[in-house]
Amino acid sequence: MKKIAIAAITATSVLALSACSGGDSEVVAETKAGNVTKEELYNVLKENAGTDALNMLVQQKVLDDKYDVSDKEIDKKLNEYKKTAGDQLDALIDQKGEGYVKDQIKYELLMKKAAKDNIKVTDDDVKEYYDSLKGKIRASHILVKEKKTAEEVEKKLKKGEKFEDLAKEYSTDGTAEKGGDLGWFAKEGEMDEAFSKAAFALKTGEVSDPVKTDYGYHIIKKTEERGKYEDMKKDLKKQVKEQKQNNQTELQSVIDKLVKDADLKVKDKDLKKQVEQSQSQTSSS
């Protein structure tokens, strides 16, 4: 399952609770031994998850102020996850509610827009990537669970339907949204042995018969092999940028810069101390 909203999905409803203001005597739980107030809960949450929760909330506000994500975009991504994540997403929705999941998807999309806007690719980056592709091929696949379904897809391909469209319709893994694209991979060590053998036996543009692996049935299309650098440069630049946009370190660097530009001032003295310690540790590492 593709991770939803990178860090956000790991943060629980603690975030909402940790945003409560100190000094609130509203009772959130009652026992015969005594009540628990929002102030008490806030202080415990602040002590145990304060920095992470604050960072999450600040990042959300900064991104939401700078970029726009429509309901249509959120619904589209949610439908993609429903198709590829299956029971895991259903369980999350049952536990947290669809509204919570949509909030995390919105955060993910905001981060992607920030990455697209801020991450740059140099010619050296592209050349280094090109050099790494020696001996590799690029391929797409349509992965289904049953042989009968694979044969159904195969018939549609022979009738002229587009591989990318059928991948989006049928494929059961995270590559579906990208038309089945698997990127570049080597002959050994990166893919299932049967899959790799079938893929490397294909000519560029050729489509395989259904190939069975432990994951199900694959229909594979070899889309590219390394050619001349100048011929591939434009497309490789797009690929490198996409990789950088999905890189946790690159993305966090973008978010950190946006938060810095937003001139964060932590008013709570305990949280301020935690944030300063966290920033100091990050700088030293």
N, C-alpha and C positions, 0 to 999 in steps of 0.2 A: 504494500500500500504506500502510495506516495505520502510523504509527511504533509500534514495540513498546517499551514501557518508557522512553519519552522519552530520557533520557541513558544509561540502562543498556545499551541495545543497541549503543551506540557503544563501550562499554568492553569490552575483550577479556578473555581469561583472564589478562591482566596483573593483574587485581584479586586473583585467588587467589594469584598468585605474590608480589605486593607485600605480602601480609599475612604473609609469612614473617618470622621474627624475625632480627634482625641477629646475627652471630656464628655462624651455622650453616655448618658446613664440609661438609655433605653435597654430593656431586658431582651436578650436574644435566646436565653434558655433558662428554665427554672428547674431546681431540684429541692428536695427537702433539706439539703445541706446548705442551700443558698443559691442565689441567682448569678448568671453570667451576663454582664453588660457589654454593650458595643465597645465601650472604652477598654475594658479588660481584654476583649477579643482582639481589638485593634493593636494593643500593646504586645500581645503574644505573637500575633502575625507579623508585626513590625520587627520584632526581635529575631524571628525564625526565617522570614522570607521577605523582609522589608526591601532590600536592595533590588532583588529580582523583580518583585512586584512593582516597585516604583519605576524601574527602568522600562518595564513593559508598558505601563500606563503613559509614561512620558513619550516613548517611541510612538505609541498609537496616536497620541494627540499631535505630535509633530508631523507625522506622515499624513494624517487626516487633514491637517491644515494646508499642507503643500500639494497634495494630489487628490484626485477624485476617482472614486470607484462607484459605478452604477449598480442598481439592483439587478439589472439584466446580466452584467458581468458576473456578479456573485451567484446568481441562479444557474448560469451556464457552467461555472466551475463546480458548483454543488452537484449538478447532474453528472458531470464527468466523474466526480469522486464516487457517486452512488453506483456508477457502472463498474468502476475498477476496484473500489474498496470493499464492496459487498457487506458482509455481516459486521465487519469492524465498524464501518460508518454507521450502520443501523443501530448498533449497540451504543455508540457515542451519542447519537441523537436521542435514543431512549433515555440515556442517563442525564444528558445535559440540556436536551431540547434543540430543535432545529435553529432557533434564534442564536444560540451560543455558537453552534458550528458555523453559521453564516458570518458571525462576528470574526471568527478566526480566519475564515476564507477572505473576508474583506481585508484583514490585516496582511495576509499573505500577498494579495493582489497589490496592496499599497506598497509593500516592500519590493515587489517585482518592478513596479513603475519607478520607484526610487533608484533601483539598481540600473534599469535601462537608461535612466536620465543621467546617471553619474559615473558609471563604470566605462572606462575607455580601453581600447585595444591598440597596441602599437604594432608596427611592422615586425619588430623583433618577436613579439608574442606569436604572430601568425607564422613566421618562419620556423620558430621552435616547434610549433604544433605540426607543421608540415613535415619536418624532419622526423617527428615521432611516429608518423603514419607509415613508415617504410615496412613493407611486409603485411600491412593490414588491409582490410576491405571494409566497406560500409554496406550495411544491409538493413532491410525492413522485414517485419514479419507480421503475420496475423495468427494470434494464439487463441485456440479454442479448446474446450475440454473434451469434446467427443469427436470421433472420426466422422460420424454422419454430418456434423456441422462443417467440418473441414472440407468434406466432399461437396457440400452445398456451396461453400465459398468458392471452391475450385471451379465449379460450373459457372458461377457468375463471372469469374475472371475470364474464362474462356469465351464468354458472351460479350466481353469488352468492357465490363464495369471496371472502374478505377481501383487500383490496389489500395490507395490511400483512403478512399471513401469506405471501402469494405473493412479496412483495419479499424476505422473509427466506429463502424457499426457493430462489428463482431468481436474484435480482440478483447481479451479479458484481463490484460495487464496494463500497466501505466503508459505504455507506448501508444495506446489507442488514440489519445488526443493529438499525437504527433504523426498520425498516419502510419503508425507501426515502426517509425524510424528507431533503430538501435544504435546509431552512431557507428564509429570505427572500432574494430576489434581484431585481435591477432588470431592466428590459426589455432594456437594452443593456450590453454590456461584461463581464458576469459569466458568461454561459452561451453554449454554442454557439448560433449564430444561428437554425438550424432548430429547435432545442430551445426556445429562448426564444419564438419566434414561435408555436409550437404551444401552449406553456404559457399564454401571455397571451391566447390566443384562447378558452381554456376558461372556463366558469362555475365558481364555487366548488362543489366536490364532483364535477365532471364528469371523466371519464377519456378520454384521447385514444386514437386508433388508434396502432399502432406508428410511431415517428418515427425515421428513420435519420440517424445522425451518424457521425463518424469513430470514435466510441467503441463503436458497435454499434447496437442497436435499443432504443429507450426507449418504455415505456408510462407516460404522465404523468398524474398526478392533481393538479389544483389544489385545495389543501386550505384556503387562507385568503387573504383580502385585508384590508388595514387597516380596522378599524372604529372604534368609539368607544373611547377610552382606558380608561374604567372597565370596559367589557365585556371588554377584552383583558388588563387589568392582571395578573390572577392567572397566566394562561398565560405572559405575557411575562416575569414574574419568574422562572419556571422556566427559560425560555430563556436569560435573562441569567446566571443562576447557572451553567447548564451551560457557557456560553461562558467565564465566569470560571474555572471549574474546568479548562478545557482551555487556558487562557492560560498560557504558559510563565512570564511574569513573576509573575503571581498565585500560581502553583503554587510557584515557587521561594521566594517570600516566606513561604509557609506552612511549607515544609520548613526554611528558615533559622530560623524562630521555634521550631520543634520541636527542632531541634538545639541552639539556644541554651538552651532550657529544660532540655535533658538535661545541661547543664553539661559541655561537651566540654573535656577537658584533654589536649593532645598531649604525650606523654612523649619522643618522639624529637626531639632538639634541632634537627636539620636540617629535619625535617618541620614542626616548630613554627614555624621561621623562614619557611618557604614559606607556611604557612597564614596567618600574621600579615601577610605581604606581600600575599597574595591578598585578605584581608579589608580591608586598607588601600586597595588599588586599587578594590575594589568600593564602599567607602564614598565615596571621592573622585569616582567616576564617577556 
